[in-house]
Amino acid sequence: MLLRRLTVGAAVAALSALAVPAQADSASTPPGRITVDVVGVNGSGCPQGTASVAAASDNTSFTVTYSDYLAQAGAGSGGTDFRKNCQLALQIHVPQGFTYAIARADYRGFAHLQRGAYGQERANYYFQGMAQTARSTHQFSGPYSDSWQASDQTEYADLVWAPCGEERNLNVNSELRVYSGTSNPQALSFMSMDSTDGSVSTIYHFAWKECPAA
């Protein structure tokens, strides 16, 4: 089990107890210190030691950076190389009296897809013991050889909030798939969500609100 504690600074916010919770922004972030504990890493897309997490200093988001997350099909590919996945279990500790949801997730990487091939990025996230969010799928078709980006945004009314006063893991799942399709099976196609220099990261944006008074 991997345990990594990341402590971040926080911006001080004043929220009226009677106000309707706002969308995630600098005025709605909680005061105090937030920590993120990575308590589990599993999947072919994130072998031990190849995924790192960092939290934004203003409490608005956290990022996940991968260094060995690549799916491929075609020349030289093994039978399972077309699909890579990663599941992270995170404990996000927040100041008493506040709770959070994931308002938006931004995924980035690089793809090289032959004409007739296609790749998919899939993702979802959920709190331990609660129903999973719907799995989103973003597809990219060849010919394509460039950076790619995909975003999932949840309307405020549909946000799934962490239960107030409870510590539950946030499970973050992602997956890459590459299919040769009608392309030449001897030509290589691939799709990555990794970065050799740490400049390409998946970003998860928080929404915050106050919990009801006990």
C-alpha positions in Angstrom: 0.0 0.0 0.0 1.4 3.4 -1.0 0.8 6.2 1.4 1.9 9.7 0.4 0.8 12.8 2.3 0.6 16.1 0.4 0.0 19.2 2.4 -1.2 22.3 0.7 -1.8 25.9 1.8 -5.3 27.3 1.8 -7.0 30.5 1.0 -9.2 32.0 3.7 -12.9 32.2 2.7 -15.9 33.7 4.5 -19.1 31.9 3.6 -22.5 32.9 4.9 -24.3 30.0 6.6 -27.5 30.9 4.8 -26.0 31.4 1.4 -26.6 29.0 -1.5 -23.3 27.1 -2.1 -21.5 28.6 -5.1 -19.6 27.0 -7.9 -15.9 26.2 -7.2 -13.9 29.4 -7.2 -11.5 31.3 -4.9 -14.3 32.7 -2.9 -15.8 29.2 -2.0 -12.6 27.4 -0.9 -12.4 26.5 2.8 -9.9 27.9 5.2 -7.2 25.8 6.8 -5.0 23.1 5.5 -6.0 20.3 3.1 -4.1 17.0 2.8 -4.3 14.3 0.1 -3.3 10.8 1.0 -2.8 8.3 -1.8 -3.8 5.0 -0.1 -4.0 2.8 -3.2 -2.7 2.6 -6.7 -3.7 -0.2 -9.1 -3.7 -0.8 -12.8 -1.6 -1.5 -15.9 -1.4 2.2 -16.7 0.2 3.2 -13.4 2.8 0.7 -12.2 4.1 1.3 -8.7 6.0 4.6 -8.6 4.8 6.0 -11.9 1.8 8.1 -10.7 2.2 11.2 -8.5 -0.4 13.6 -7.0 -0.1 17.2 -6.2 -2.7 19.6 -4.8 -3.1 23.2 -5.9 -2.0 25.8 -3.3 -5.4 27.6 -3.5 -7.4 24.4 -2.7 -9.2 24.5 -6.0 -7.9 21.3 -7.6 -5.4 18.5 -7.5 -3.4 17.0 -10.3 -2.3 13.5 -11.2 0.8 13.0 -13.3 1.7 9.6 -14.9 5.1 8.5 -16.4 4.2 5.1 -17.9 0.6 5.3 -19.1 0.4 4.2 -22.8 -1.9 2.0 -24.8 -1.0 0.8 -28.3 -2.1 -1.5 -31.1 -0.4 -2.7 -34.3 3.3 -3.5 -34.9 5.1 -4.9 -31.9 2.0 -4.7 -29.6 1.2 -7.5 -27.2 -2.3 -8.9 -26.8 -3.2 -6.7 -23.8 -1.4 -3.5 -24.8 -4.5 -2.0 -26.5 -6.0 -1.3 -23.0 -4.4 0.4 -20.0 -6.1 1.5 -16.9 -5.4 3.1 -13.5 -7.4 3.3 -10.3 -6.3 5.7 -7.5 -7.8 5.6 -4.0 -7.4 9.0 -2.3 -8.2 10.3 1.1 -8.8 14.0 1.0 -8.9 15.6 4.4 -10.8 18.9 4.6 -11.4 21.4 7.4 -14.2 20.6 9.7 -17.6 21.9 8.5 -16.8 21.6 4.8 -17.4 19.0 2.1 -16.3 18.7 -1.6 -17.3 17.3 -5.0 -15.4 16.9 -8.3 -16.8 19.6 -10.5 -14.6 19.1 -13.6 -11.8 16.8 -14.7 -9.3 17.7 -17.5 -7.4 14.9 -19.2 -4.4 15.4 -21.4 -1.9 13.3 -23.4 -0.4 12.5 -26.8 -1.8 10.3 -29.5 -0.4 8.9 -32.8 -3.2 7.1 -34.6 -3.0 5.7 -38.1 -5.7 6.3 -40.7 -8.5 3.9 -39.8 -7.4 3.5 -36.2 -9.0 5.1 -33.1 -8.3 5.7 -29.5 -10.5 6.2 -26.5 -10.1 7.9 -23.1 -12.6 6.7 -20.4 -13.0 7.9 -16.8 -15.2 8.0 -13.8 -14.8 8.7 -10.0 -16.8 7.9 -6.9 -16.7 7.9 -3.2 -16.1 4.7 -1.3 -19.4 2.9 -0.6 -21.4 5.1 -3.0 -22.7 4.6 -6.6 -20.2 5.2 -9.3 -20.6 8.2 -11.5 -21.4 7.6 -15.2 -18.3 6.6 -17.2 -17.5 9.2 -19.8 -15.8 8.2 -23.1 -13.9 10.5 -25.5 -12.9 9.1 -28.9 -10.1 10.3 -31.2 -9.9 9.0 -34.8 -6.9 8.7 -37.1 -5.1 10.0 -38.9 -4.0 11.9 -35.8 -0.6 12.7 -34.4 -0.7 15.5 -31.8 -1.5 16.3 -28.1 -5.1 15.6 -27.1 -7.3 17.0 -24.3 -10.7 16.0 -23.0 -12.8 17.5 -20.2 -15.8 16.2 -18.1 -17.8 18.8 -16.3 -20.7 18.2 -14.0 -23.6 20.7 -13.5 -23.8 22.0 -10.0 -27.2 20.4 -9.3 -25.8 17.0 -10.3 -22.6 17.1 -8.2 -22.0 14.1 -5.9 -20.7 15.4 -2.5 -18.5 13.6 0.0 -20.7 12.8 3.1 -20.3 15.4 5.8 -18.3 14.3 8.8 -17.1 11.0 7.2 -13.7 9.9 5.8 -14.3 8.1 2.6 -11.9 7.4 -0.2 -12.3 9.1 -3.5 -11.7 6.5 -6.2 -10.5 7.9 -9.4 -10.6 5.6 -12.4 -9.2 6.2 -15.9 -8.6 4.1 -19.0 -7.0 4.3 -22.4 -7.9 2.0 -25.4 -6.4 1.9 -28.9 -7.9 -0.1 -31.8 -6.3 -0.7 -35.1 -9.7 -0.6 -36.8 -9.2 -0.6 -40.6 -5.6 0.6 -40.4 -2.6 -1.5 -41.5 -2.1 -4.0 -38.7 1.7 -3.7 -39.1 1.5 0.1 -38.4 1.7 1.3 -34.8 -0.9 3.4 -33.2 -0.7 4.6 -29.6 -2.3 6.9 -27.1 -0.6 8.1 -23.9 -1.6 10.0 -20.7 2.0 10.3 -19.5 4.6 13.0 -19.4 8.4 12.6 -19.2 8.9 16.1 -17.8 5.8 16.4 -15.6 4.2 19.1 -17.7 1.2 17.0 -18.7 -1.2 16.2 -15.9 -4.8 15.3 -15.3 -6.5 18.0 -13.3 -9.5 17.4 -11.0 -11.3 20.6 -9.9 -13.1 20.9 -6.6 -16.5 22.3 -5.7 -16.9 23.2 -2.0 -19.8 23.9 0.3 -20.4 24.1 4.0 -21.9 21.2 5.8 -25.2 21.7 7.8 -24.7 22.6 11.4 -24.7 19.5 13.7 
